[in-house]
Amino acid sequence: MTVELWVAILAGTLALAAPLVFAGIGEGFVERAGRINLGIEGMMIMGALAGVWGASLGGPLVGLLAGIAVGLVMAVAMNLVVYRLHANEIVVGLGVTMLGLGLSTYLFQLWVPSGQTNVTVPTVPRTGLGPLADIPVIGPVLFGQSPLVYLAALLLLVAWAVMRFTRFGLAVQAVGTDPASAALRGVRVERTGASALLIGGALAGLGGAVITIGTIGSFTPDITAGRGYIALAIVIMGRSRPVGIALGALLFAFLQSFALLSQSTALTLPSEVYQSIPYLVTLVVLVITSRRQLRRLYRSTKVSST
């Protein structure tokens, strides 16, 4: 494997990690509030379709805003069903995912009937950061990316600051840790949880739009390929912390980029092997980290009981 191939793999890693970072940060807020959004896959694929549709009308920016809007609408609907109709959140989340997968395919077939050429839209162009992009190896990887990659990095910093230093971030943490105590301190538990899900929905929709508007420029059914569930996994691995989410996203994205580009090398392995590597490694890491978290929880429970 040549240096040029490794540069392409690393550059692809950052591009593939961006949608996972957006969705993962949103889910991080949700889980810190003591909730879980199993509808994230459906929100992402609807955001991906809305992104292409919006970009076809007004360009990439409109597409990104359309993805955010769709994610918000689905999160509002989920909040209403959970808080007003008192439905089970896990069942509702699975229903949202199935709805998103089915509805996106149906709407896409109405928009582009079978036999017609698929709609393609301009993607967000890569922007080289001047002479920095010309630095060997490092330049193309770090300084020749799409603005969406830098936006994802900025979001990590903003999310870290919000979670740690703002009143809203502390309220989210309090609600997720002990809702009863938070309510006694004047925190509106239901409103805080609903707000966290709105953030998660908006960022999930944005993550879906980034998949289509950021790199591909078109939509196909099941284009998210389980990235919503991968985002859930990296949030669990990262314990809902921005740094942990970023590391998990980079791990999966690196393996995915390696799998995509290694198929062009002399390694004669079936394509299915390459495609399964990112998911298999993510599953193994998730199991290991979950076992460690359970051990810590067991030790803390044992100490407090004594």
SULSULJO-V528672 format. One record per helix or strand of 2 or more residues. SS is the DSSP state (helix for helix, strand for strand). FROM is the first residue (numbers start at 0). LEN is the number of residues. If there is no record, write none. Layout:
BEGIN
ss->[SS SS]
from->[FROM FROM]
len->[LEN LEN]
END
This chain:
BEGIN
ss->[helix helix helix helix helix helix helix helix helix helix helix helix helix]
from->[2 39 59 88 129 137 146 166 178 188 226 241 270]
len->[30 19 25 23 5 5 19 11 6 28 11 21 35]
END
